[in-house]
Amino acid sequence: MSLIDRLPSMADADLGNLRANAVRLGETGSAAQRSTAEKLLPALDAELESRKAAKHQRLAEAGKARARARKAAAAQPPE
C-alpha cells in the first residue's frame, strides 16, 4: 500500500505534518525526495481540501438543525 493510498486513514494532524515535510523536502531535499514530494503534494492537498469541505458541510447542517430546533421551541405554547 502506497503512502497516497493511506492518506484517507491518517489523522488530520498527521496529514498536516506530512504536508509540511513534503513542502520542505520539495524545496531542499535530494532529487528523489523532490520527485516524491511533487507526486505527494497534490494528493495531500486534495485530501485536506476534501476534509475541510466535509467539516464545513457538517457545521452548516448542525447550524440548520439548531435553527430548526429553536424555531420549533419558539412555536411551542408556554406551559
PDB file with one MODEL, atoms N, CA, C and O in Angstrom:
MODEL        1
ATOM      1  N   MET A   1       0.854  -1.172   0.000  1.00  0.00           N
ATOM      2  CA  MET A   1       0.000   0.000   0.000  1.00  0.00           C
ATOM      3  C   MET A   1       0.903   1.238   0.000  1.00  0.00           C
ATOM      4  O   MET A   1       1.790   1.373   0.842  1.00  0.00           O
ATOM      5  N   SER A   2       0.665   2.122  -0.940  1.00  0.00           N
ATOM      6  CA  SER A   2       1.498   3.313  -1.029  1.00  0.00           C
ATOM      7  C   SER A   2       1.059   4.356  -0.003  1.00  0.00           C
ATOM      8  O   SER A   2      -0.016   4.257   0.589  1.00  0.00           O
ATOM      9  N   LEU A   3       1.886   5.323   0.186  1.00  0.00           N
ATOM     10  CA  LEU A   3       1.577   6.397   1.125  1.00  0.00           C
ATOM     11  C   LEU A   3       0.325   7.145   0.686  1.00  0.00           C
ATOM     12  O   LEU A   3      -0.497   7.517   1.524  1.00  0.00           O
ATOM     13  N   ILE A   4       0.170   7.368  -0.605  1.00  0.00           N
ATOM     14  CA  ILE A   4      -1.014   8.073  -1.108  1.00  0.00           C
ATOM     15  C   ILE A   4      -2.278   7.286  -0.785  1.00  0.00           C
ATOM     16  O   ILE A   4      -3.311   7.883  -0.481  1.00  0.00           O
ATOM     17  N   ASP A   5      -2.217   5.965  -0.844  1.00  0.00           N
ATOM     18  CA  ASP A   5      -3.379   5.130  -0.520  1.00  0.00           C
ATOM     19  C   ASP A   5      -3.752   5.212   0.954  1.00  0.00           C
ATOM     20  O   ASP A   5      -4.906   4.989   1.319  1.00  0.00           O
ATOM     21  N   ARG A   6      -2.786   5.529   1.792  1.00  0.00           N
ATOM     22  CA  ARG A   6      -3.041   5.598   3.238  1.00  0.00           C
ATOM     23  C   ARG A   6      -3.547   6.958   3.702  1.00  0.00           C
ATOM     24  O   ARG A   6      -3.953   7.089   4.857  1.00  0.00           O
ATOM     25  N   LEU A   7      -3.535   7.968   2.846  1.00  0.00           N
ATOM     26  CA  LEU A   7      -3.929   9.319   3.259  1.00  0.00           C
ATOM     27  C   LEU A   7      -5.323   9.379   3.874  1.00  0.00           C
ATOM     28  O   LEU A   7      -5.484  10.037   4.902  1.00  0.00           O
ATOM     29  N   PRO A   8      -6.341   8.732   3.305  1.00  0.00           N
ATOM     30  CA  PRO A   8      -7.678   8.841   3.901  1.00  0.00           C
ATOM     31  C   PRO A   8      -7.774   8.323   5.334  1.00  0.00           C
ATOM     32  O   PRO A   8      -8.637   8.765   6.092  1.00  0.00           O
ATOM     33  N   SER A   9      -6.912   7.406   5.706  1.00  0.00           N
ATOM     34  CA  SER A   9      -6.984   6.844   7.056  1.00  0.00           C
ATOM     35  C   SER A   9      -6.112   7.593   8.063  1.00  0.00           C
ATOM     36  O   SER A   9      -6.110   7.258   9.248  1.00  0.00           O
ATOM     37  N   MET A  10      -5.381   8.590   7.608  1.00  0.00           N
ATOM     38  CA  MET A  10      -4.485   9.324   8.507  1.00  0.00           C
ATOM     39  C   MET A  10      -5.246  10.407   9.266  1.00  0.00           C
ATOM     40  O   MET A  10      -6.250  10.934   8.785  1.00  0.00           O
ATOM     41  N   ALA A  11      -4.756  10.727  10.449  1.00  0.00           N
ATOM     42  CA  ALA A  11      -5.330  11.796  11.263  1.00  0.00           C
ATOM     43  C   ALA A  11      -4.995  13.150  10.641  1.00  0.00           C
ATOM     44  O   ALA A  11      -4.006  13.290   9.921  1.00  0.00           O
ATOM     45  N   ASP A  12      -5.824  14.130  10.926  1.00  0.00           N
ATOM     46  CA  ASP A  12      -5.619  15.476  10.376  1.00  0.00           C
ATOM     47  C   ASP A  12      -4.241  16.027  10.728  1.00  0.00           C
ATOM     48  O   ASP A  12      -3.564  16.602   9.875  1.00  0.00           O
ATOM     49  N   ALA A  13      -3.829  15.857  11.963  1.00  0.00           N
ATOM     50  CA  ALA A  13      -2.529  16.376  12.392  1.00  0.00           C
ATOM     51  C   ALA A  13      -1.391  15.690  11.623  1.00  0.00           C
ATOM     52  O   ALA A  13      -0.411  16.332  11.246  1.00  0.00           O
ATOM     53  N   ASP A  14      -1.533  14.397  11.401  1.00  0.00           N
ATOM     54  CA  ASP A  14      -0.511  13.666  10.651  1.00  0.00           C
ATOM     55  C   ASP A  14      -0.444  14.146   9.204  1.00  0.00           C
ATOM     56  O   ASP A  14       0.640  14.266   8.633  1.00  0.00           O
ATOM     57  N   LEU A  15      -1.604  14.419   8.618  1.00  0.00           N
ATOM     58  CA  LEU A  15      -1.622  14.951   7.251  1.00  0.00           C
ATOM     59  C   LEU A  15      -0.942  16.311   7.184  1.00  0.00           C
ATOM     60  O   LEU A  15      -0.196  16.592   6.247  1.00  0.00           O
ATOM     61  N   GLY A  16      -1.200  17.149   8.173  1.00  0.00           N
ATOM     62  CA  GLY A  16      -0.569  18.462   8.208  1.00  0.00           C
ATOM     63  C   GLY A  16       0.943  18.360   8.320  1.00  0.00           C
ATOM     64  O   GLY A  16       1.675  19.078   7.640  1.00  0.00           O
ATOM     65  N   ASN A  17       1.403  17.465   9.179  1.00  0.00           N
ATOM     66  CA  ASN A  17       2.847  17.262   9.336  1.00  0.00           C
ATOM     67  C   ASN A  17       3.468  16.695   8.066  1.00  0.00           C
ATOM     68  O   ASN A  17       4.548  17.114   7.651  1.00  0.00           O
ATOM     69  N   LEU A  18       2.781  15.747   7.460  1.00  0.00           N
ATOM     70  CA  LEU A  18       3.282  15.146   6.233  1.00  0.00           C
ATOM     71  C   LEU A  18       3.365  16.191   5.126  1.00  0.00           C
ATOM     72  O   LEU A  18       4.326  16.203   4.357  1.00  0.00           O
ATOM     73  N   ARG A  19       2.362  17.072   5.040  1.00  0.00           N
ATOM     74  CA  ARG A  19       2.379  18.112   4.023  1.00  0.00           C
ATOM     75  C   ARG A  19       3.542  19.079   4.263  1.00  0.00           C
ATOM     76  O   ARG A  19       4.242  19.463   3.326  1.00  0.00           O
ATOM     77  N   ALA A  20       3.739  19.465   5.513  1.00  0.00           N
ATOM     78  CA  ALA A  20       4.850  20.372   5.828  1.00  0.00           C
ATOM     79  C   ALA A  20       6.192  19.736   5.453  1.00  0.00           C
ATOM     80  O   ALA A  20       7.070  20.408   4.912  1.00  0.00           O
ATOM     81  N   ASN A  21       6.345  18.458   5.738  1.00  0.00           N
ATOM     82  CA  ASN A  21       7.587  17.757   5.380  1.00  0.00           C
ATOM     83  C   ASN A  21       7.745  17.660   3.864  1.00  0.00           C
ATOM     84  O   ASN A  21       8.848  17.823   3.343  1.00  0.00           O
ATOM     85  N   ALA A  22       6.648  17.395   3.159  1.00  0.00           N
ATOM     86  CA  ALA A  22       6.720  17.285   1.707  1.00  0.00           C
ATOM     87  C   ALA A  22       7.098  18.629   1.079  1.00  0.00           C
ATOM     88  O   ALA A  22       7.876  18.675   0.127  1.00  0.00           O
ATOM     89  N   VAL A  23       6.551  19.710   1.610  1.00  0.00           N
ATOM     90  CA  VAL A  23       6.907  21.040   1.100  1.00  0.00           C
ATOM     91  C   VAL A  23       8.392  21.297   1.335  1.00  0.00           C
ATOM     92  O   VAL A  23       9.102  21.754   0.439  1.00  0.00           O
ATOM     93  N   ARG A  24       8.851  20.999   2.541  1.00  0.00           N
ATOM     94  CA  ARG A  24      10.259  21.219   2.876  1.00  0.00           C
ATOM     95  C   ARG A  24      11.173  20.387   1.985  1.00  0.00           C
ATOM     96  O   ARG A  24      12.159  20.892   1.448  1.00  0.00           O
ATOM     97  N   LEU A  25      10.841  19.115   1.834  1.00  0.00           N
ATOM     98  CA  LEU A  25      11.685  18.244   1.008  1.00  0.00           C
ATOM     99  C   LEU A  25      11.584  18.604  -0.471  1.00  0.00           C
ATOM    100  O   LEU A  25      12.531  18.399  -1.230  1.00  0.00           O
ATOM    101  N   GLY A  26      10.452  19.134  -0.871  1.00  0.00           N
ATOM    102  CA  GLY A  26      10.306  19.573  -2.249  1.00  0.00           C
ATOM    103  C   GLY A  26      11.212  20.745  -2.573  1.00  0.00           C
ATOM    104  O   GLY A  26      11.590  20.953  -3.726  1.00  0.00           O
ATOM    105  N   GLU A  27      11.552  21.501  -1.559  1.00  0.00           N
ATOM    106  CA  GLU A  27      12.417  22.670  -1.757  1.00  0.00           C
ATOM    107  C   GLU A  27      13.892  22.367  -1.507  1.00  0.00           C
ATOM    108  O   GLU A  27      14.763  22.891  -2.202  1.00  0.00           O
ATOM    109  N   THR A  28      14.169  21.523  -0.518  1.00  0.00           N
ATOM    110  CA  THR A  28      15.563  21.344  -0.105  1.00  0.00           C
ATOM    111  C   THR A  28      16.044  19.903  -0.138  1.00  0.00           C
ATOM    112  O   THR A  28      17.202  19.642   0.190  1.00  0.00           O
ATOM    113  N   GLY A  29      15.195  18.963  -0.521  1.00  0.00           N
ATOM    114  CA  GLY A  29      15.583  17.555  -0.486  1.00  0.00           C
ATOM    115  C   GLY A  29      16.416  17.143  -1.685  1.00  0.00           C
ATOM    116  O   GLY A  29      16.691  17.932  -2.589  1.00  0.00           O
ATOM    117  N   SER A  30      16.803  15.889  -1.657  1.00  0.00           N
ATOM    118  CA  SER A  30      17.541  15.319  -2.783  1.00  0.00           C
ATOM    119  C   SER A  30      16.607  15.227  -3.988  1.00  0.00           C
ATOM    120  O   SER A  30      15.413  15.504  -3.868  1.00  0.00           O
ATOM    121  N   ALA A  31      17.127  14.849  -5.120  1.00  0.00           N
ATOM    122  CA  ALA A  31      16.321  14.733  -6.333  1.00  0.00           C
ATOM    123  C   ALA A  31      15.188  13.727  -6.138  1.00  0.00           C
ATOM    124  O   ALA A  31      14.061  13.969  -6.571  1.00  0.00           O
ATOM    125  N   ALA A  32      15.482  12.605  -5.488  1.00  0.00           N
ATOM    126  CA  ALA A  32      14.454  11.596  -5.239  1.00  0.00           C
ATOM    127  C   ALA A  32      13.382  12.126  -4.287  1.00  0.00           C
ATOM    128  O   ALA A  32      12.192  11.888  -4.491  1.00  0.00           O
ATOM    129  N   GLN A  33      13.810  12.843  -3.247  1.00  0.00           N
ATOM    130  CA  GLN A  33      12.850  13.409  -2.301  1.00  0.00           C
ATOM    131  C   GLN A  33      11.980  14.474  -2.966  1.00  0.00           C
ATOM    132  O   GLN A  33      10.779  14.546  -2.708  1.00  0.00           O
ATOM    133  N   ARG A  34      12.581  15.296  -3.819  1.00  0.00           N
ATOM    134  CA  ARG A  34      11.808  16.317  -4.527  1.00  0.00           C
ATOM    135  C   ARG A  34      10.780  15.669  -5.451  1.00  0.00           C
ATOM    136  O   ARG A  34       9.646  16.137  -5.554  1.00  0.00           O
ATOM    137  N   SER A  35      11.175  14.606  -6.111  1.00  0.00           N
ATOM    138  CA  SER A  35      10.272  13.895  -7.010  1.00  0.00           C
ATOM    139  C   SER A  35       9.091  13.297  -6.244  1.00  0.00           C
ATOM    140  O   SER A  35       7.940  13.410  -6.666  1.00  0.00           O
ATOM    141  N   THR A  36       9.393  12.668  -5.125  1.00  0.00           N
ATOM    142  CA  THR A  36       8.333  12.084  -4.297  1.00  0.00           C
ATOM    143  C   THR A  36       7.405  13.164  -3.765  1.00  0.00           C
ATOM    144  O   THR A  36       6.187  12.989  -3.756  1.00  0.00           O
ATOM    145  N   ALA A  37       7.968  14.266  -3.325  1.00  0.00           N
ATOM    146  CA  ALA A  37       7.155  15.371  -2.802  1.00  0.00           C
ATOM    147  C   ALA A  37       6.243  15.929  -3.885  1.00  0.00           C
ATOM    148  O   ALA A  37       5.089  16.256  -3.611  1.00  0.00           O
ATOM    149  N   GLU A  38       6.743  16.043  -5.109  1.00  0.00           N
ATOM    150  CA  GLU A  38       5.928  16.553  -6.211  1.00  0.00           C
ATOM    151  C   GLU A  38       4.739  15.652  -6.500  1.00  0.00           C
ATOM    152  O   GLU A  38       3.674  16.133  -6.886  1.00  0.00           O
ATOM    153  N   LYS A  39       4.911  14.354  -6.318  1.00  0.00           N
ATOM    154  CA  LYS A  39       3.822  13.401  -6.528  1.00  0.00           C
ATOM    155  C   LYS A  39       2.850  13.402  -5.350  1.00  0.00           C
ATOM    156  O   LYS A  39       1.647  13.217  -5.535  1.00  0.00           O
ATOM    157  N   LEU A  40       3.363  13.607  -4.159  1.00  0.00           N
ATOM    158  CA  LEU A  40       2.569  13.506  -2.947  1.00  0.00           C
ATOM    159  C   LEU A  40       1.745  14.766  -2.660  1.00  0.00           C
ATOM    160  O   LEU A  40       0.616  14.665  -2.182  1.00  0.00           O
ATOM    161  N   LEU A  41       2.287  15.928  -2.942  1.00  0.00           N
ATOM    162  CA  LEU A  41       1.605  17.174  -2.580  1.00  0.00           C
ATOM    163  C   LEU A  41       0.208  17.320  -3.175  1.00  0.00           C
ATOM    164  O   LEU A  41      -0.700  17.721  -2.446  1.00  0.00           O
ATOM    165  N   PRO A  42      -0.023  17.021  -4.451  1.00  0.00           N
ATOM    166  CA  PRO A  42      -1.396  17.153  -4.967  1.00  0.00           C
ATOM    167  C   PRO A  42      -2.394  16.236  -4.253  1.00  0.00           C
ATOM    168  O   PRO A  42      -3.534  16.631  -4.009  1.00  0.00           O
ATOM    169  N   ALA A  43      -1.971  15.026  -3.920  1.00  0.00           N
ATOM    170  CA  ALA A  43      -2.849  14.100  -3.206  1.00  0.00           C
ATOM    171  C   ALA A  43      -3.111  14.590  -1.787  1.00  0.00           C
ATOM    172  O   ALA A  43      -4.232  14.490  -1.288  1.00  0.00           O
ATOM    173  N   LEU A  44      -2.087  15.115  -1.146  1.00  0.00           N
ATOM    174  CA  LEU A  44      -2.257  15.669   0.203  1.00  0.00           C
ATOM    175  C   LEU A  44      -3.213  16.858   0.177  1.00  0.00           C
ATOM    176  O   LEU A  44      -4.123  16.948   1.002  1.00  0.00           O
ATOM    177  N   ASP A  45      -3.005  17.761  -0.765  1.00  0.00           N
ATOM    178  CA  ASP A  45      -3.866  18.938  -0.859  1.00  0.00           C
ATOM    179  C   ASP A  45      -5.314  18.542  -1.136  1.00  0.00           C
ATOM    180  O   ASP A  45      -6.236  19.135  -0.576  1.00  0.00           O
ATOM    181  N   ALA A  46      -5.518  17.547  -1.995  1.00  0.00           N
ATOM    182  CA  ALA A  46      -6.871  17.083  -2.295  1.00  0.00           C
ATOM    183  C   ALA A  46      -7.533  16.480  -1.059  1.00  0.00           C
ATOM    184  O   ALA A  46      -8.707  16.734  -0.791  1.00  0.00           O
ATOM    185  N   GLU A  47      -6.786  15.690  -0.316  1.00  0.00           N
ATOM    186  CA  GLU A  47      -7.343  15.071   0.897  1.00  0.00           C
ATOM    187  C   GLU A  47      -7.677  16.130   1.943  1.00  0.00           C
ATOM    188  O   GLU A  47      -8.739  16.080   2.563  1.00  0.00           O
ATOM    189  N   LEU A  48      -6.777  17.083   2.139  1.00  0.00           N
ATOM    190  CA  LEU A  48      -7.028  18.142   3.118  1.00  0.00           C
ATOM    191  C   LEU A  48      -8.225  18.997   2.705  1.00  0.00           C
ATOM    192  O   LEU A  48      -9.036  19.370   3.554  1.00  0.00           O
ATOM    193  N   GLU A  49      -8.346  19.309   1.428  1.00  0.00           N
ATOM    194  CA  GLU A  49      -9.479  20.103   0.941  1.00  0.00           C
ATOM    195  C   GLU A  49     -10.785  19.332   1.092  1.00  0.00           C
ATOM    196  O   GLU A  49     -11.811  19.909   1.451  1.00  0.00           O
ATOM    197  N   SER A  50     -10.749  18.052   0.823  1.00  0.00           N
ATOM    198  CA  SER A  50     -11.933  17.213   0.980  1.00  0.00           C
ATOM    199  C   SER A  50     -12.396  17.199   2.439  1.00  0.00           C
ATOM    200  O   SER A  50     -13.591  17.297   2.722  1.00  0.00           O
ATOM    201  N   ARG A  51     -11.456  17.078   3.342  1.00  0.00           N
ATOM    202  CA  ARG A  51     -11.809  17.077   4.773  1.00  0.00           C
ATOM    203  C   ARG A  51     -12.337  18.439   5.209  1.00  0.00           C
ATOM    204  O   ARG A  51     -13.262  18.521   6.017  1.00  0.00           O
ATOM    205  N   LYS A  52     -11.754  19.497   4.678  1.00  0.00           N
ATOM    206  CA  LYS A  52     -12.214  20.846   5.016  1.00  0.00           C
ATOM    207  C   LYS A  52     -13.647  21.051   4.528  1.00  0.00           C
ATOM    208  O   LYS A  52     -14.475  21.609   5.248  1.00  0.00           O
ATOM    209  N   ALA A  53     -13.938  20.604   3.312  1.00  0.00           N
ATOM    210  CA  ALA A  53     -15.285  20.743   2.758  1.00  0.00           C
ATOM    211  C   ALA A  53     -16.286  19.910   3.560  1.00  0.00           C
ATOM    212  O   ALA A  53     -17.400  20.364   3.818  1.00  0.00           O
ATOM    213  N   ALA A  54     -15.901  18.704   3.951  1.00  0.00           N
ATOM    214  CA  ALA A  54     -16.786  17.852   4.740  1.00  0.00           C
ATOM    215  C   ALA A  54     -17.069  18.479   6.104  1.00  0.00           C
ATOM    216  O   ALA A  54     -18.198  18.430   6.592  1.00  0.00           O
ATOM    217  N   LYS A  55     -16.056  19.060   6.707  1.00  0.00           N
ATOM    218  CA  LYS A  55     -16.246  19.719   8.002  1.00  0.00           C
ATOM    219  C   LYS A  55     -17.167  20.924   7.859  1.00  0.00           C
ATOM    220  O   LYS A  55     -18.044  21.143   8.695  1.00  0.00           O
ATOM    221  N   HIS A  56     -16.971  21.698   6.809  1.00  0.00           N
ATOM    222  CA  HIS A  56     -17.821  22.853   6.561  1.00  0.00           C
ATOM    223  C   HIS A  56     -19.276  22.417   6.378  1.00  0.00           C
ATOM    224  O   HIS A  56     -20.189  23.061   6.894  1.00  0.00           O
ATOM    225  N   GLN A  57     -19.488  21.331   5.647  1.00  0.00           N
ATOM    226  CA  GLN A  57     -20.833  20.808   5.430  1.00  0.00           C
ATOM    227  C   GLN A  57     -21.460  20.354   6.743  1.00  0.00           C
ATOM    228  O   GLN A  57     -22.630  20.637   7.004  1.00  0.00           O
ATOM    229  N   ARG A  58     -20.685  19.648   7.576  1.00  0.00           N
ATOM    230  CA  ARG A  58     -21.216  19.194   8.871  1.00  0.00           C
ATOM    231  C   ARG A  58     -21.606  20.376   9.748  1.00  0.00           C
ATOM    232  O   ARG A  58     -22.648  20.348  10.403  1.00  0.00           O
ATOM    233  N   LEU A  59     -20.773  21.415   9.763  1.00  0.00           N
ATOM    234  CA  LEU A  59     -21.080  22.591  10.574  1.00  0.00           C
ATOM    235  C   LEU A  59     -22.328  23.307  10.067  1.00  0.00           C
ATOM    236  O   LEU A  59     -23.149  23.767  10.860  1.00  0.00           O
ATOM    237  N   ALA A  60     -22.469  23.400   8.747  1.00  0.00           N
ATOM    238  CA  ALA A  60     -23.648  24.047   8.180  1.00  0.00           C
ATOM    239  C   ALA A  60     -24.909  23.269   8.522  1.00  0.00           C
ATOM    240  O   ALA A  60     -25.927  23.860   8.880  1.00  0.00           O
ATOM    241  N   GLU A  61     -24.846  21.954   8.414  1.00  0.00           N
ATOM    242  CA  GLU A  61     -26.003  21.129   8.749  1.00  0.00           C
ATOM    243  C   GLU A  61     -26.342  21.222  10.232  1.00  0.00           C
ATOM    244  O   GLU A  61     -27.519  21.250  10.592  1.00  0.00           O
ATOM    245  N   ALA A  62     -25.343  21.269  11.087  1.00  0.00           N
ATOM    246  CA  ALA A  62     -25.587  21.400  12.524  1.00  0.00           C
ATOM    247  C   ALA A  62     -26.232  22.748  12.828  1.00  0.00           C
ATOM    248  O   ALA A  62     -27.129  22.824  13.668  1.00  0.00           O
ATOM    249  N   GLY A  63     -25.795  23.800  12.165  1.00  0.00           N
ATOM    250  CA  GLY A  63     -26.390  25.118  12.368  1.00  0.00           C
ATOM    251  C   GLY A  63     -27.844  25.145  11.933  1.00  0.00           C
ATOM    252  O   GLY A  63     -28.685  25.740  12.607  1.00  0.00           O
ATOM    253  N   LYS A  64     -28.146  24.504  10.810  1.00  0.00           N
ATOM    254  CA  LYS A  64     -29.540  24.437  10.349  1.00  0.00           C
ATOM    255  C   LYS A  64     -30.395  23.646  11.328  1.00  0.00           C
ATOM    256  O   LYS A  64     -31.543  24.010  11.586  1.00  0.00           O
ATOM    257  N   ALA A  65     -29.847  22.570  11.873  1.00  0.00           N
ATOM    258  CA  ALA A  65     -30.590  21.760  12.848  1.00  0.00           C
ATOM    259  C   ALA A  65     -30.871  22.562  14.112  1.00  0.00           C
ATOM    260  O   ALA A  65     -31.961  22.476  14.676  1.00  0.00           O
ATOM    261  N   ARG A  66     -29.882  23.347  14.559  1.00  0.00           N
ATOM    262  CA  ARG A  66     -30.097  24.186  15.739  1.00  0.00           C
ATOM    263  C   ARG A  66     -31.164  25.240  15.464  1.00  0.00           C
ATOM    264  O   ARG A  66     -31.996  25.525  16.325  1.00  0.00           O
ATOM    265  N   ALA A  67     -31.141  25.815  14.272  1.00  0.00           N
ATOM    266  CA  ALA A  67     -32.138  26.832  13.918  1.00  0.00           C
ATOM    267  C   ALA A  67     -33.527  26.213  13.882  1.00  0.00           C
ATOM    268  O   ALA A  67     -34.486  26.825  14.353  1.00  0.00           O
ATOM    269  N   ARG A  68     -33.653  25.012  13.334  1.00  0.00           N
ATOM    270  CA  ARG A  68     -34.969  24.338  13.311  1.00  0.00           C
ATOM    271  C   ARG A  68     -35.430  24.045  14.730  1.00  0.00           C
ATOM    272  O   ARG A  68     -36.612  24.201  15.037  1.00  0.00           O
ATOM    273  N   ALA A  69     -34.526  23.627  15.594  1.00  0.00           N
ATOM    274  CA  ALA A  69     -34.892  23.322  16.972  1.00  0.00           C
ATOM    275  C   ALA A  69     -35.345  24.581  17.703  1.00  0.00           C
ATOM    276  O   ALA A  69     -36.314  24.548  18.461  1.00  0.00           O
ATOM    277  N   ARG A  70     -34.636  25.705  17.475  1.00  0.00           N
ATOM    278  CA  ARG A  70     -35.049  26.964  18.114  1.00  0.00           C
ATOM    279  C   ARG A  70     -36.411  27.407  17.607  1.00  0.00           C
ATOM    280  O   ARG A  70     -37.250  27.874  18.377  1.00  0.00           O
ATOM    281  N   LYS A  71     -36.623  27.258  16.314  1.00  0.00           N
ATOM    282  CA  LYS A  71     -37.910  27.658  15.717  1.00  0.00           C
ATOM    283  C   LYS A  71     -39.037  26.794  16.275  1.00  0.00           C
ATOM    284  O   LYS A  71     -40.112  27.302  16.594  1.00  0.00           O
ATOM    285  N   ALA A  72     -38.793  25.485  16.392  1.00  0.00           N
ATOM    286  CA  ALA A  72     -39.801  24.579  16.934  1.00  0.00           C
ATOM    287  C   ALA A  72     -40.062  24.899  18.404  1.00  0.00           C
ATOM    288  O   ALA A  72     -41.208  24.845  18.849  1.00  0.00           O
ATOM    289  N   ALA A  73     -39.041  25.223  19.149  1.00  0.00           N
ATOM    290  CA  ALA A  73     -39.215  25.554  20.562  1.00  0.00           C
ATOM    291  C   ALA A  73     -39.982  26.857  20.720  1.00  0.00           C
ATOM    292  O   ALA A  73     -40.785  26.992  21.644  1.00  0.00           O
ATOM    293  N   ALA A  74     -39.747  27.813  19.839  1.00  0.00           N
ATOM    294  CA  ALA A  74     -40.441  29.080  19.916  1.00  0.00           C
ATOM    295  C   ALA A  74     -41.915  28.922  19.521  1.00  0.00           C
ATOM    296  O   ALA A  74     -42.758  29.698  19.972  1.00  0.00           O
ATOM    297  N   ALA A  75     -42.228  27.944  18.700  1.00  0.00           N
ATOM    298  CA  ALA A  75     -43.604  27.728  18.258  1.00  0.00           C
ATOM    299  C   ALA A  75     -44.442  27.007  19.317  1.00  0.00           C
ATOM    300  O   ALA A  75     -45.671  27.018  19.245  1.00  0.00           O
ATOM    301  N   GLN A  76     -43.789  26.387  20.291  1.00  0.00           N
ATOM    302  CA  GLN A  76     -44.494  25.684  21.346  1.00  0.00           C
ATOM    303  C   GLN A  76     -45.164  26.686  22.282  1.00  0.00           C
ATOM    304  O   GLN A  76     -44.535  27.660  22.694  1.00  0.00           O
ATOM    305  N   PRO A  77     -46.425  26.459  22.620  1.00  0.00           N
ATOM    306  CA  PRO A  77     -47.078  27.361  23.584  1.00  0.00           C
ATOM    307  C   PRO A  77     -46.475  27.196  24.972  1.00  0.00           C
ATOM    308  O   PRO A  77     -46.102  26.084  25.347  1.00  0.00           O
ATOM    309  N   PRO A  78     -46.374  28.252  25.726  1.00  0.00           N
ATOM    310  CA  PRO A  78     -45.826  28.125  27.096  1.00  0.00           C
ATOM    311  C   PRO A  78     -46.738  27.285  27.953  1.00  0.00           C
ATOM    312  O   PRO A  78     -47.954  27.281  27.764  1.00  0.00           O
ATOM    313  N   GLU A  79     -46.164  26.585  28.878  1.00  0.00           N
ATOM    314  CA  GLU A  79     -46.958  25.714  29.766  1.00  0.00           C
ATOM    315  C   GLU A  79     -47.476  26.452  30.939  1.00  0.00           C
ATOM    316  O   GLU A  79     -48.160  25.871  31.781  1.00  0.00           O
TER     317      GLU A  79
ENDMDL
END
